[in-house]
Every structure is written in structure tokens, then in C-alpha cells.
Amino acid sequence: MLNQIRPAIVLTILLSAVTGLAYPLAITGAAQAAFPGQANGSRIERDGVLIGSDLIGQNFSTAEYFWPRPSATGPDPYNAAGSSGSNIGPTGAALVERVAAAVTASGETSVPADAVTTSGSGLDPHVTPQYAAMQVARVATARGVESSVIEATLAAVTEQPILGIFGEPRVNVLRLNLALDEAAPLGS
């Protein structure tokens, strides 16, 4: 019986070392070498201070900044620890009521879907160029600058589909607000 147990134990230890230690270390090393930014969370830093990530939205609510789409992460918007969808079905009365209230609150007769609906994770850092464009007048007024300055900043940070065909045009709200602080600083 010992002749059968010893190879099983040795094989278990060997496979555990290979699949639980060597392989993860090799993949982590390759990712760090080939894609260090992405491997470290696509962090955004300003003056050496971590201020966010390209992958996780942040809650902006003052008039001087572009606002993200609504977040479904509970009482704390864009809480990465609470990533989840709202689990409200597209025909559910709760969703219809919430969207109708958001459209009414916006004061617009027609709004892009991302202005009033959450993303699947509740953490999406992007909005459509249409939703961002809808906010230009408010941001320009709050910053006391011409709308053309805000529009130029928006155009500069709008991301196009990958290779021109994969995905949709999108705007990373954190990157847009950082570019906005450079182009039209508050209090200027």
C-alpha cells in the first residue's frame, strides 16, 4: 500500500508546486514585463500620487466636472468592493420608474441610455460621447470658460473603437476631468 501512496503524495506536491507556484509566478513575471501598466491595475497618477484607475469609475458630482453614469454599487457610488449590477430586469417596474425619474430630473426630453442606467458591474469608467456632450454647457458655465474649450478637451480624450471596428467611441470620465483641470483650471 505504501508503494501506491508515496507516488500519489509526491505527484500531488509536485503538481501543487508547478500549478500553484511556478506557473502563477511565470505568468505574473511575463505580465509585468510585457504590460506593466495593465498588470498593476491601470493606475492613474498625478505628481506621483495615485488618484484612480482607467478601469474603475469615480463619483464626480460637482457642476465643474463631467459626471459618470449612475453606479449600482449601493449607498457608496463606485465602491469597487461592492461591484454588482442592480439585478433589475429590463421590464421591471422598478427600473422603468428609476429611469423615468432620472430623465425627468435631467430636464432633457431625450437622454442617452448611459445617462440614466447603470453598467453591468456598476463601476464602468466610460460614458458615451453623446452623454459627455450633453454636459458641456453645465461644465463650461461652472468653470467660467467658453464651451469651445470644454468641447476641444472632450474631443481630445474621446477614445475611438479599437482598429476602427471593435467597440464604440467612449470617454473615460476620470481622464476627461483630469484633462479639463489642465485645459481650464478651477479658479482661473
C-alpha positions as CSV (number, residue, x, y, z in Angstrom):
1,M,0.0,0.0,0.0
2,L,2.9,2.4,0.8
3,N,4.1,1.8,-2.8
4,Q,0.8,3.4,-4.1
5,I,0.6,6.2,-1.5
6,R,4.1,7.6,-1.9
7,P,3.8,8.3,-5.7
8,A,0.4,9.9,-5.1
9,I,1.8,12.2,-2.4
10,V,4.9,13.1,-4.5
11,L,2.8,13.8,-7.5
12,T,0.4,16.0,-5.5
13,I,3.3,18.0,-4.1
14,L,4.9,18.4,-7.5
15,L,1.8,19.4,-9.3
16,S,0.9,21.8,-6.4
17,A,4.3,23.4,-6.8
18,V,4.0,23.7,-10.6
19,T,0.4,24.9,-10.8
20,G,0.2,26.8,-7.6
21,L,3.6,28.5,-7.5
22,A,5.8,28.2,-10.6
23,Y,3.0,28.9,-13.2
24,P,1.5,31.9,-11.4
25,L,4.9,33.4,-10.9
26,A,5.8,32.9,-14.5
27,I,2.6,34.5,-15.7
28,T,2.9,37.4,-13.3
29,G,6.5,38.0,-14.4
30,A,5.5,37.9,-18.1
31,A,2.6,40.3,-17.5
32,Q,4.9,42.7,-15.6
33,A,7.4,42.6,-18.4
34,A,5.0,42.9,-21.3
35,F,2.2,45.0,-19.9
36,P,3.3,46.7,-16.6
37,G,0.6,49.3,-16.6
38,Q,-2.2,46.9,-17.0
39,A,-0.7,44.3,-14.7
40,N,-0.7,46.9,-11.9
41,G,-4.3,47.9,-12.3
42,S,-4.1,50.6,-15.0
43,R,-3.4,53.1,-12.3
44,I,-3.6,56.9,-12.9
45,E,-1.2,59.0,-11.0
46,R,-0.7,62.8,-10.8
47,D,2.5,64.2,-9.4
48,G,3.4,60.7,-8.0
49,V,0.0,60.4,-6.2
50,L,-2.4,57.6,-7.1
51,I,-5.7,59.2,-8.0
52,G,-7.6,56.4,-9.7
53,S,-7.7,53.7,-12.3
54,D,-8.6,53.6,-16.0
55,L,-10.8,50.6,-15.2
56,I,-12.9,51.8,-12.3
57,G,-15.2,54.8,-12.4
58,Q,-15.2,57.5,-9.8
59,N,-18.1,59.6,-8.4
60,F,-18.0,63.2,-9.6
61,S,-21.0,65.2,-8.6
62,T,-20.0,68.9,-8.7
63,A,-21.0,71.1,-11.6
64,E,-17.4,71.8,-12.5
65,Y,-16.8,68.2,-13.6
66,F,-18.3,65.7,-16.0
67,W,-20.4,63.2,-14.3
68,P,-20.2,59.4,-14.8
69,R,-23.1,57.1,-15.5
70,P,-25.1,56.0,-12.4
71,S,-23.5,53.4,-10.2
72,A,-25.2,50.3,-8.9
73,T,-22.8,49.7,-6.0
74,G,-25.2,50.6,-3.3
75,P,-25.0,53.6,-1.0
76,D,-21.4,54.4,-1.9
77,P,-21.2,55.0,-5.7
78,Y,-18.3,53.4,-7.5
79,N,-17.3,51.3,-4.5
80,A,-15.1,48.7,-6.1
81,A,-15.7,46.4,-3.1
82,G,-19.4,46.4,-3.9
83,S,-19.2,45.7,-7.6
84,S,-22.5,44.4,-8.8
85,G,-25.3,45.0,-11.2
86,S,-28.7,46.3,-10.0
87,N,-30.3,43.0,-10.9
88,I,-33.4,44.9,-12.1
89,G,-34.8,43.3,-15.3
90,P,-35.4,45.5,-18.4
91,T,-39.1,45.1,-18.0
92,G,-39.2,45.5,-14.2
93,A,-41.3,48.4,-12.9
94,A,-38.5,49.5,-10.6
95,L,-36.2,50.1,-13.5
96,V,-38.8,51.9,-15.5
97,E,-39.6,54.1,-12.6
98,R,-36.0,54.9,-11.8
99,V,-35.1,55.7,-15.4
100,A,-38.2,57.9,-15.8
101,A,-37.3,59.8,-12.7
102,A,-33.7,60.2,-13.9
103,V,-34.9,61.5,-17.3
104,T,-37.3,63.9,-15.6
105,A,-34.5,65.1,-13.2
106,S,-32.2,65.8,-16.1
107,G,-34.5,68.4,-17.6
108,E,-34.0,67.0,-21.1
109,T,-36.6,65.4,-23.3
110,S,-34.2,62.8,-24.7
111,V,-31.1,61.5,-23.0
112,P,-28.5,58.8,-23.9
113,A,-29.1,55.5,-22.1
114,D,-25.9,55.7,-20.1
115,A,-27.1,59.0,-18.5
116,V,-29.8,57.1,-16.7
117,T,-28.8,53.4,-16.5
118,T,-26.0,51.6,-14.7
119,S,-23.4,49.4,-16.2
120,G,-23.3,45.6,-15.6
121,S,-20.6,46.0,-12.9
122,G,-21.7,49.3,-11.6
123,L,-18.1,50.5,-12.0
124,D,-17.9,51.5,-15.7
125,P,-15.4,54.4,-16.0
126,H,-16.7,55.4,-19.5
127,V,-19.6,57.3,-20.9
128,T,-20.7,57.9,-24.5
129,P,-19.6,61.0,-26.3
130,Q,-23.2,61.9,-26.5
131,Y,-23.7,61.9,-22.7
132,A,-20.5,63.9,-22.3
133,A,-21.6,66.4,-24.9
134,M,-24.9,66.9,-23.0
135,Q,-22.8,68.1,-20.0
136,V,-20.6,70.6,-21.9
137,A,-22.7,73.7,-21.2
138,R,-23.0,72.9,-17.5
139,V,-19.3,72.4,-17.1
140,A,-18.4,75.5,-19.1
141,T,-20.7,77.7,-17.1
142,A,-19.4,76.3,-13.8
143,R,-15.8,76.8,-14.8
144,G,-16.5,80.2,-16.4
145,V,-15.0,79.3,-19.8
146,E,-16.2,79.2,-23.3
147,S,-17.9,75.9,-24.4
148,S,-15.4,75.6,-27.2
149,V,-12.6,75.0,-24.6
150,I,-14.6,72.2,-23.0
151,E,-15.6,70.7,-26.4
152,A,-11.9,70.7,-27.5
153,T,-10.9,68.9,-24.3
154,L,-13.7,66.4,-24.8
155,A,-12.7,65.7,-28.4
156,A,-9.1,65.2,-27.4
157,V,-9.8,62.5,-24.9
158,T,-12.6,60.6,-26.7
159,E,-11.4,57.1,-27.4
160,Q,-12.2,55.6,-30.8
161,P,-13.1,52.0,-31.5
162,I,-10.0,49.7,-31.5
163,L,-8.8,49.3,-35.1
164,G,-11.8,51.4,-36.0
165,I,-14.2,48.5,-35.7
166,F,-14.1,46.9,-32.3
167,G,-16.2,48.7,-29.7
168,E,-17.9,52.1,-29.7
169,P,-16.5,55.6,-29.2
170,R,-16.2,56.3,-25.4
171,V,-14.9,58.8,-22.9
172,N,-13.1,57.9,-19.7
173,V,-14.6,60.4,-17.2
174,L,-11.6,60.5,-14.9
175,R,-9.2,61.1,-17.8
176,L,-11.6,63.8,-19.2
177,N,-11.8,65.6,-15.8
178,L,-8.0,65.5,-15.4
179,A,-7.6,66.9,-18.9
180,L,-10.2,69.5,-18.0
181,D,-8.2,70.6,-15.0
182,E,-5.2,71.2,-17.3
183,A,-7.1,73.0,-20.0
184,A,-9.4,75.1,-17.8
185,P,-8.2,75.1,-14.2
186,L,-10.7,75.9,-11.5
187,G,-10.5,79.4,-10.3
188,S,-8.8,80.7,-13.4
